[in-house]
């Protein structure tokens, strides 16, 4: 399932970005991650990995299996706690090109939000509450 991803070296960090057409995909349940291996603040390898339709909690397990240290994404819902437990640092509410975001992170110049709420999931919660009150 890990699609020929080489194990990372001890001196590397591995960054995953939710990815679609060179851009940061704005939901955690992405079809692909772009993976960056970094040594001494330099990108040494980049590759795309398909998620094979995995969703939320299963994606957290997937990221752990491929030894991700850092996740850059748009929005994310309740999976944040699982990522934190797996010691994956989360940088969210990022937009734009994936490569530019990783370069900004490496330059310590990435603008991100520490509190992230996936609007799609928030909206669903509101609808469920309204429905339960109406019924």
OpenMM code with the backbone's topology and positions (N, CA, C; nanometers):
from openmm import Vec3, app, unit

residues = "UNK UNK UNK UNK UNK UNK UNK UNK UNK UNK UNK UNK UNK UNK UNK UNK UNK UNK UNK UNK UNK UNK UNK UNK UNK UNK UNK UNK UNK UNK UNK UNK UNK UNK UNK UNK UNK UNK UNK UNK UNK UNK UNK UNK UNK UNK UNK UNK UNK UNK UNK UNK UNK UNK UNK UNK UNK UNK UNK UNK UNK UNK UNK UNK UNK UNK UNK UNK UNK UNK UNK UNK UNK UNK UNK UNK UNK UNK UNK UNK UNK UNK UNK UNK UNK UNK UNK UNK UNK UNK UNK UNK UNK UNK UNK UNK UNK UNK UNK UNK UNK UNK UNK UNK UNK UNK UNK UNK UNK UNK UNK UNK UNK UNK UNK UNK UNK UNK UNK UNK UNK UNK UNK UNK UNK UNK UNK UNK UNK UNK UNK UNK UNK UNK UNK".split()
positions = [
    Vec3(0.0811, -0.1200, 0.0000),
    Vec3(0.0000, 0.0000, 0.0000),
    Vec3(0.0851, 0.1259, 0.0000),
    Vec3(0.2088, 0.1196, 0.0458),
    Vec3(0.2925, 0.2380, 0.0583),
    Vec3(0.3573, 0.2764, -0.0745),
    Vec3(0.3350, 0.2013, -0.1785),
    Vec3(0.3705, 0.2386, -0.3152),
    Vec3(0.5179, 0.2725, -0.3369),
    Vec3(0.6057, 0.1845, -0.2993),
    Vec3(0.7490, 0.1982, -0.3272),
    Vec3(0.8148, 0.3187, -0.2626),
    Vec3(0.7612, 0.3684, -0.1541),
    Vec3(0.8239, 0.4793, -0.0838),
    Vec3(0.9401, 0.4250, -0.0019),
    Vec3(1.0584, 0.4794, -0.0242),
    Vec3(1.1778, 0.4366, 0.0479),
    Vec3(1.1699, 0.4886, 0.1904),
    Vec3(1.2116, 0.4061, 0.2856),
    Vec3(1.2142, 0.4505, 0.4243),
    Vec3(1.3036, 0.5735, 0.4363),
    Vec3(1.2620, 0.6649, 0.5207),
    Vec3(1.3416, 0.7870, 0.5339),
    Vec3(1.4646, 0.7601, 0.6201),
    Vec3(1.5654, 0.8414, 0.5978),
    Vec3(1.6882, 0.8315, 0.6749),
    Vec3(1.6690, 0.8997, 0.8094),
    Vec3(1.7547, 0.8638, 0.9056),
    Vec3(1.7449, 0.9217, 1.0393),
    Vec3(1.7595, 1.0737, 1.0391),
    Vec3(1.8387, 1.1271, 0.9490),
    Vec3(1.8643, 1.2709, 0.9469),
    Vec3(1.7674, 1.3476, 0.8564),
    Vec3(1.6617, 1.2836, 0.8107),
    Vec3(1.5645, 1.3471, 0.7221),
    Vec3(1.4372, 1.3818, 0.7975),
    Vec3(1.3664, 1.4819, 0.7439),
    Vec3(1.2275, 1.5005, 0.7820),
    Vec3(1.1458, 1.4749, 0.6568),
    Vec3(1.0249, 1.4315, 0.6776),
    Vec3(0.9377, 1.4017, 0.5635),
    Vec3(0.8107, 1.4863, 0.5784),
    Vec3(0.7822, 1.5618, 0.4739),
    Vec3(0.6674, 1.6518, 0.4715),
    Vec3(0.5658, 1.5980, 0.3713),
    Vec3(0.4391, 1.5954, 0.4113),
    Vec3(0.3298, 1.5587, 0.3211),
    Vec3(0.2428, 1.6816, 0.2995),
    Vec3(0.1989, 1.6995, 0.1760),
    Vec3(0.1078, 1.8084, 0.1424),
    Vec3(-0.0135, 1.7486, 0.0713),
    Vec3(-0.1340, 1.7853, 0.1163),
    Vec3(-0.2532, 1.7452, 0.0425),
    Vec3(-0.2415, 1.8080, -0.0954),
    Vec3(-0.2665, 1.7309, -0.2006),
    Vec3(-0.2208, 1.7737, -0.3331),
    Vec3(-0.3218, 1.7477, -0.4432),
    Vec3(-0.3343, 1.8476, -0.5327),
    Vec3(-0.4112, 1.8313, -0.6557),
    Vec3(-0.3641, 1.9361, -0.7571),
    Vec3(-0.3145, 1.8901, -0.8710),
    Vec3(-0.2727, 1.9793, -0.9804),
    Vec3(-0.1790, 2.0918, -0.9352),
    Vec3(-0.0719, 2.0569, -0.8682),
    Vec3(0.0313, 2.1483, -0.8191),
    Vec3(-0.0119, 2.2329, -0.6995),
    Vec3(-0.1383, 2.2259, -0.6629),
    Vec3(-0.1918, 2.3091, -0.5556),
    Vec3(-0.2154, 2.2274, -0.4287),
    Vec3(-0.2252, 2.2989, -0.3163),
    Vec3(-0.2625, 2.2353, -0.1907),
    Vec3(-0.4123, 2.2072, -0.1960),
    Vec3(-0.4468, 2.0800, -0.1901),
    Vec3(-0.5881, 2.0418, -0.1893),
    Vec3(-0.6472, 2.0882, -0.0568),
    Vec3(-0.7658, 2.1441, -0.0591),
    Vec3(-0.8191, 2.2126, 0.0578),
    Vec3(-0.8929, 2.1246, 0.1583),
    Vec3(-0.8902, 1.9945, 0.1402),
    Vec3(-0.9480, 1.9027, 0.2384),
    Vec3(-0.8462, 1.7939, 0.2691),
    Vec3(-0.8514, 1.7429, 0.3908),
    Vec3(-0.7579, 1.6379, 0.4311),
    Vec3(-0.7800, 1.5098, 0.3516),
    Vec3(-0.9040, 1.4808, 0.3154),
    Vec3(-0.9348, 1.3567, 0.2426),
    Vec3(-0.8983, 1.3723, 0.0946),
    Vec3(-0.7715, 1.3886, 0.0691),
    Vec3(-0.7175, 1.4104, -0.0646),
    Vec3(-0.6980, 1.2783, -0.1384),
    Vec3(-0.6938, 1.2850, -0.2694),
    Vec3(-0.6634, 1.1666, -0.3507),
    Vec3(-0.5135, 1.1405, -0.3567),
    Vec3(-0.4326, 1.2458, -0.3358),
    Vec3(-0.2867, 1.2325, -0.3415),
    Vec3(-0.2212, 1.3212, -0.2362),
    Vec3(-0.1064, 1.2747, -0.1902),
    Vec3(-0.0156, 1.3582, -0.1126),
    Vec3(0.1105, 1.3769, -0.1955),
    Vec3(0.1672, 1.4956, -0.1888),
    Vec3(0.3006, 1.5147, -0.2421),
    Vec3(0.3935, 1.5046, -0.1228),
    Vec3(0.4909, 1.4172, -0.1346),
    Vec3(0.5835, 1.3880, -0.0248),
    Vec3(0.7186, 1.4506, -0.0561),
    Vec3(0.7746, 1.5180, 0.0428),
    Vec3(0.9048, 1.5836, 0.0299),
    Vec3(0.9978, 1.5277, 0.1365),
    Vec3(1.1123, 1.4766, 0.0946),
    Vec3(1.2168, 1.4380, 0.1882),
    Vec3(1.3137, 1.5544, 0.1975),
    Vec3(1.3498, 1.5904, 0.3215),
    Vec3(1.4314, 1.7091, 0.3453),
    Vec3(1.5498, 1.6732, 0.4345),
    Vec3(1.6670, 1.7196, 0.3933),
    Vec3(1.7888, 1.7079, 0.4744),
    Vec3(1.8555, 1.8445, 0.4784),
    Vec3(1.8952, 1.8881, 0.5958),
    Vec3(1.9642, 2.0166, 0.6127),
    Vec3(1.8891, 2.1304, 0.5425),
    Vec3(1.7591, 2.1341, 0.5597),
    Vec3(1.6707, 2.2371, 0.5014),
    Vec3(1.6689, 2.2384, 0.3490),
    Vec3(1.7088, 2.1282, 0.2868),
    Vec3(1.7070, 2.1160, 0.1410),
    Vec3(1.6209, 1.9965, 0.1013),
    Vec3(1.5358, 2.0169, 0.0020),
    Vec3(1.4537, 1.9071, -0.0486),
    Vec3(1.5432, 1.8128, -0.1288),
    Vec3(1.5454, 1.6866, -0.0890),
    Vec3(1.6286, 1.5886, -0.1581),
    Vec3(1.5480, 1.4961, -0.2496),
    Vec3(1.4166, 1.4871, -0.2251),
    Vec3(1.3329, 1.4008, -0.3077),
    Vec3(1.1879, 1.4452, -0.2950),
    Vec3(1.1143, 1.4374, -0.4072),
    Vec3(0.9708, 1.4648, -0.4090),
    Vec3(0.9027, 1.3518, -0.4841),
    Vec3(0.7843, 1.3134, -0.4367),
    Vec3(0.7072, 1.2135, -0.5091),
    Vec3(0.5600, 1.2243, -0.4722),
    Vec3(0.4762, 1.1796, -0.5634),
    Vec3(0.3327, 1.1768, -0.5400),
    Vec3(0.2917, 1.0371, -0.4955),
    Vec3(0.2020, 1.0333, -0.3971),
    Vec3(0.1518, 0.9052, -0.3483),
    Vec3(-0.0001, 0.9103, -0.3488),
    Vec3(-0.0633, 0.8134, -0.4134),
    Vec3(-0.2090, 0.8035, -0.4148),
    Vec3(-0.2579, 0.7490, -0.2810),
    Vec3(-0.3709, 0.7987, -0.2361),
    Vec3(-0.4263, 0.7536, -0.1086),
    Vec3(-0.5214, 0.6362, -0.1240),
    Vec3(-0.5472, 0.5954, -0.2474),
    Vec3(-0.6319, 0.4795, -0.2762),
    Vec3(-0.7690, 0.4895, -0.2118),
    Vec3(-0.8231, 0.6115, -0.2047),
    Vec3(-0.9580, 0.6316, -0.1534),
    Vec3(-0.9713, 0.6306, -0.0023),
    Vec3(-0.8616, 0.6279, 0.0700),
    Vec3(-0.8690, 0.6295, 0.2165),
    Vec3(-0.9289, 0.7611, 0.2638),
    Vec3(-0.9927, 0.7577, 0.3774),
    Vec3(-1.0539, 0.8774, 0.4346),
    Vec3(-1.0047, 0.8971, 0.5774),
    Vec3(-1.0134, 1.0135, 0.6272),
    Vec3(-0.9849, 1.0644, 0.7605),
    Vec3(-0.8929, 0.9776, 0.8476),
    Vec3(-0.9467, 0.8975, 0.9391),
    Vec3(-0.8642, 0.8196, 1.0315),
    Vec3(-0.7676, 0.7269, 0.9610),
    Vec3(-0.8128, 0.6651, 0.8524),
    Vec3(-0.7256, 0.5757, 0.7760),
    Vec3(-0.6115, 0.6536, 0.7116),
    Vec3(-0.6359, 0.7793, 0.6742),
    Vec3(-0.5283, 0.8619, 0.6186),
    Vec3(-0.4227, 0.8928, 0.7239),
    Vec3(-0.4639, 0.9096, 0.8481),
    Vec3(-0.3670, 0.9318, 0.9565),
    Vec3(-0.2753, 0.8112, 0.9716),
    Vec3(-0.3345, 0.6925, 0.9681),
    Vec3(-0.2549, 0.5702, 0.9753),
    Vec3(-0.1603, 0.5615, 0.8562),
    Vec3(-0.2110, 0.5935, 0.7388),
    Vec3(-0.1309, 0.5940, 0.6167),
    Vec3(-0.0108, 0.6874, 0.6312),
    Vec3(-0.0325, 0.8092, 0.6812),
    Vec3(0.0775, 0.9048, 0.6985),
    Vec3(0.1799, 0.8547, 0.7991),
    Vec3(0.1337, 0.7871, 0.9018),
    Vec3(0.2262, 0.7280, 0.9991),
    Vec3(0.3099, 0.6186, 0.9333),
    Vec3(0.2473, 0.5356, 0.8518),
    Vec3(0.3177, 0.4266, 0.7848),
    Vec3(0.4260, 0.4773, 0.6900),
    Vec3(0.4035, 0.5927, 0.6281),
    Vec3(0.5031, 0.6459, 0.5347),
    Vec3(0.5974, 0.7460, 0.6035),
    Vec3(0.5948, 0.7461, 0.7365),
    Vec3(0.6891, 0.8199, 0.8212),
    Vec3(0.6846, 0.9722, 0.8022),
    Vec3(0.5639, 1.0270, 0.7980),
    Vec3(0.5481, 1.1712, 0.7829),
    Vec3(0.5729, 1.2401, 0.9164),
    Vec3(0.6485, 1.3490, 0.9117),
    Vec3(0.6749, 1.4311, 1.0307),
    Vec3(0.5870, 1.5557, 1.0326),
    Vec3(0.5558, 1.6080, 0.9133),
    Vec3(0.4861, 1.7359, 0.9002),
    Vec3(0.3792, 1.7215, 0.7933),
    Vec3(0.2598, 1.7753, 0.8220),
    Vec3(0.1521, 1.7788, 0.7242),
    Vec3(0.1157, 1.9239, 0.6978),
    Vec3(0.1146, 1.9615, 0.5699),
    Vec3(0.0670, 2.0922, 0.5260),
    Vec3(-0.0620, 2.0677, 0.4488),
    Vec3(-0.1694, 2.1386, 0.4891),
    Vec3(-0.2985, 2.1141, 0.4260),
    Vec3(-0.3851, 2.2389, 0.4310),
    Vec3(-0.5037, 2.2280, 0.3718),
    Vec3(-0.6037, 2.3330, 0.3818),
    Vec3(-0.6815, 2.3121, 0.5097),
    Vec3(-0.7998, 2.2547, 0.4990),
    Vec3(-0.8847, 2.2298, 0.6152),
    Vec3(-0.8739, 2.0849, 0.6600),
    Vec3(-0.9057, 2.0645, 0.7853),
    Vec3(-0.9050, 1.9292, 0.8413),
    Vec3(-1.0026, 1.9278, 0.9582),
    Vec3(-1.0706, 1.8173, 0.9747),
    Vec3(-1.1690, 1.8063, 1.0822),
    Vec3(-1.1102, 1.7391, 1.2056),
    Vec3(-1.1814, 1.6412, 1.2569),
    Vec3(-1.1475, 1.5763, 1.3822),
    Vec3(-1.0221, 1.4911, 1.3807),
    Vec3(-0.9630, 1.4734, 1.2656),
    Vec3(-0.8426, 1.3911, 1.2543),
    Vec3(-0.7212, 1.4578, 1.3189),
    Vec3(-0.7335, 1.5837, 1.3553),
    Vec3(-0.6213, 1.6567, 1.4153),
    Vec3(-0.5664, 1.5855, 1.5388),
    Vec3(-0.6522, 1.5336, 1.6229),
    Vec3(-0.6082, 1.4665, 1.7456),
    Vec3(-0.5280, 1.3411, 1.7132),
    Vec3(-0.5714, 1.2671, 1.6130),
    Vec3(-0.5002, 1.1453, 1.5727),
    Vec3(-0.3611, 1.1794, 1.5208),
    Vec3(-0.3518, 1.2855, 1.4423),
    Vec3(-0.2209, 1.3286, 1.3910),
    Vec3(-0.1301, 1.3718, 1.5047),
    Vec3(-0.1846, 1.4447, 1.5994),
    Vec3(-0.1068, 1.4893, 1.7145),
    Vec3(-0.0545, 1.3698, 1.7940),
    Vec3(-0.1411, 1.2720, 1.8146),
    Vec3(-0.1003, 1.1503, 1.8861),
    Vec3(0.0119, 1.0773, 1.8113),
    Vec3(0.0098, 1.0835, 1.6785),
    Vec3(0.1131, 1.0195, 1.5962),
    Vec3(0.2378, 1.1080, 1.5826),
    Vec3(0.2372, 1.2228, 1.6516),
    Vec3(0.3502, 1.3168, 1.6495),
    Vec3(0.3775, 1.3728, 1.5105),
    Vec3(0.2696, 1.3971, 1.4353),
    Vec3(0.2786, 1.4626, 1.3055),
    Vec3(0.2392, 1.6089, 1.3264),
    Vec3(0.3317, 1.6996, 1.2991),
    Vec3(0.3038, 1.8423, 1.3142),
    Vec3(0.2127, 1.8875, 1.2014),
    Vec3(0.1138, 1.9695, 1.2348),
    Vec3(0.0116, 2.0108, 1.1403),
    Vec3(0.0189, 2.1606, 1.1145),
    Vec3(0.0236, 2.1959, 0.9866),
    Vec3(0.0209, 2.3360, 0.9433),
    Vec3(-0.0974, 2.3487, 0.8483),
    Vec3(-0.2027, 2.4174, 0.8934),
    Vec3(-0.3257, 2.4193, 0.8178),
    Vec3(-0.3706, 2.5557, 0.7717),
    Vec3(-0.4818, 2.5519, 0.6965),
    Vec3(-0.5401, 2.6698, 0.6323),
    Vec3(-0.4405, 2.7342, 0.5360),
    Vec3(-0.3631, 2.6488, 0.4689),
    Vec3(-0.2650, 2.6942, 0.3714),
    Vec3(-0.3290, 2.6836, 0.2327),
    Vec3(-0.3072, 2.7833, 0.1500),
    Vec3(-0.3540, 2.7804, 0.0121),
    Vec3(-0.2353, 2.8054, -0.0804),
    Vec3(-0.2540, 2.7773, -0.2072),
    Vec3(-0.1501, 2.8049, -0.3059),
    Vec3(-0.0813, 2.6792, -0.3544),
    Vec3(0.0345, 2.6998, -0.4137),
    Vec3(0.1108, 2.5889, -0.4712),
    Vec3(0.1831, 2.5107, -0.3612),
    Vec3(0.1798, 2.3800, -0.3753),
    Vec3(0.2411, 2.2920, -0.2757),
    Vec3(0.3906, 2.3183, -0.2607),
    Vec3(0.4625, 2.3257, -0.3720),
    Vec3(0.6078, 2.3467, -0.3650),
    Vec3(0.6423, 2.4778, -0.2946),
    Vec3(0.5669, 2.5827, -0.3239),
    Vec3(0.5931, 2.7129, -0.2616),
    Vec3(0.5690, 2.7078, -0.1109),
    Vec3(0.4667, 2.6350, -0.0682),
    Vec3(0.4391, 2.6222, 0.0750),
    Vec3(0.5519, 2.5497, 0.1470),
    Vec3(0.6043, 2.4452, 0.0867),
    Vec3(0.7145, 2.3709, 0.1497),
    Vec3(0.8397, 2.4585, 0.1559),
    Vec3(0.8672, 2.5316, 0.0501),
    Vec3(0.9825, 2.6229, 0.0536),
    Vec3(0.9634, 2.7305, 0.1599),
    Vec3(0.8427, 2.7820, 0.1752),
    Vec3(0.8148, 2.8814, 0.2796),
    Vec3(0.8331, 2.8196, 0.4181),
    Vec3(0.7881, 2.6951, 0.4365),
    Vec3(0.8091, 2.6267, 0.5646),
    Vec3(0.9581, 2.6148, 0.5950),
    Vec3(1.0344, 2.5719, 0.4969),
    Vec3(1.1787, 2.5535, 0.5178),
    Vec3(1.2490, 2.6862, 0.5457),
    Vec3(1.1957, 2.7947, 0.4933),
    Vec3(1.2520, 2.9279, 0.5175),
    Vec3(1.1940, 2.9904, 0.6453),
    Vec3(1.1113, 2.9139, 0.7166),
    Vec3(1.0443, 2.9594, 0.8390),
    Vec3(0.9570, 3.0819, 0.8130),
    Vec3(0.8896, 3.0770, 0.6987),
    Vec3(0.8097, 3.1904, 0.6551),
    Vec3(0.6694, 3.1472, 0.6115),
    Vec3(0.6217, 3.0349, 0.6626),
    Vec3(0.4911, 2.9823, 0.6226),
    Vec3(0.3829, 3.0424, 0.7120),
    Vec3(0.2848, 3.1076, 0.6512),
    Vec3(0.1705, 3.1607, 0.7256),
    Vec3(0.0667, 3.0514, 0.7380),
    Vec3(0.0356, 3.0142, 0.8607),
    Vec3(-0.0587, 2.9056, 0.8836),
    Vec3(-0.1458, 2.9371, 1.0036),
    Vec3(-0.2479, 2.8567, 1.0224),
    Vec3(-0.3384, 2.8698, 1.1365),
    Vec3(-0.3174, 2.7500, 1.2283),
    Vec3(-0.3157, 2.7767, 1.3578),
    Vec3(-0.3020, 2.6661, 1.4529),
    Vec3(-0.4369, 2.6043, 1.4872),
    Vec3(-0.5452, 2.6806, 1.4713),
    Vec3(-0.6796, 2.6278, 1.4921),
    Vec3(-0.7413, 2.6081, 1.3545),
    Vec3(-0.7736, 2.4847, 1.3227),
    Vec3(-0.8209, 2.4516, 1.1893),
    Vec3(-0.9574, 2.3863, 1.2015),
    Vec3(-1.0530, 2.4342, 1.1254),
    Vec3(-1.1860, 2.3737, 1.1235),
    Vec3(-1.2247, 2.3498, 0.9788),
    Vec3(-1.2558, 2.2283, 0.9475),
    Vec3(-1.3022, 2.1961, 0.8128),
    Vec3(-1.4459, 2.2436, 0.7997),
    Vec3(-1.4676, 2.3461, 0.7187),
    Vec3(-1.6010, 2.4037, 0.7037),
    Vec3(-1.7033, 2.3016, 0.6563),
    Vec3(-1.6602, 2.2065, 0.5726),
    Vec3(-1.7516, 2.1033, 0.5233),
    Vec3(-1.8096, 2.0235, 0.6393),
    Vec3(-1.7242, 1.9843, 0.7360),
    Vec3(-1.7709, 1.9046, 0.8489),
    Vec3(-1.8506, 1.9904, 0.9468),
    Vec3(-1.8097, 2.1145, 0.9649),
    Vec3(-1.8809, 2.2055, 1.0528),
    Vec3(-2.0229, 2.2278, 1.0019),
    Vec3(-2.0369, 2.2477, 0.8717),
    Vec3(-2.1681, 2.2662, 0.8116),
    Vec3(-2.2542, 2.1423, 0.8327),
    Vec3(-2.1984, 2.0251, 0.8163),
    Vec3(-2.2747, 1.9020, 0.8362),
    Vec3(-2.3234, 1.8915, 0.9804),
    Vec3(-2.2419, 1.9303, 1.0748),
    Vec3(-2.2817, 1.9251, 1.2155),
    Vec3(-2.3996, 2.0187, 1.2395),
    Vec3(-2.3949, 2.1374, 1.1849),
    Vec3(-2.5052, 2.2331, 1.2003),
    Vec3(-2.6333, 2.1761, 1.1410),
    Vec3(-2.6257, 2.1170, 1.0244),
    Vec3(-2.7441, 2.0596, 0.9596),
    Vec3(-2.8010, 1.9474, 1.0443),
    Vec3(-2.7167, 1.8629, 1.0989),
    Vec3(-2.7654, 1.7531, 1.1834),
    Vec3(-2.8363, 1.8093, 1.3057),
    Vec3(-2.7808, 1.9120, 1.3677),
    Vec3(-2.8455, 1.9712, 1.4851),
    Vec3(-2.9785, 2.0341, 1.4484),
    Vec3(-2.9856, 2.1049, 1.3356),
    Vec3(-3.1106, 2.1645, 1.2936),
    Vec3(-3.2144, 2.0570, 1.2634),
    Vec3(-3.1704, 1.9510, 1.1973),
    Vec3(-3.2611, 1.8421, 1.1639),
    Vec3(-3.3144, 1.7761, 1.2908),
    Vec3(-3.2273, 1.7544, 1.3873),
    Vec3(-3.2711, 1.6869, 1.5101),
    Vec3(-3.3667, 1.7758, 1.5894),
    Vec3(-3.3508, 1.9063, 1.5814),
    Vec3(-3.4406, 1.9972, 1.6522),
    Vec3(-3.5773, 2.0024, 1.5820),
    Vec3(-3.5748, 2.0030, 1.4484),
    Vec3(-3.6986, 2.0105, 1.3715),
    Vec3(-3.7815, 1.8840, 1.3885),
    Vec3(-3.7143, 1.7685, 1.3924),
    Vec3(-3.7853, 1.6401, 1.4013),
    Vec3(-3.8366, 1.6210, 1.5375),
] * unit.nanometer
topology = app.Topology()
chain = topology.addChain("A")
for resn in residues:
    res = topology.addResidue(resn, chain)
    for name in ("N", "CA", "C"):
        topology.addAtom(name, app.Element.getBySymbol(name[0]), res)
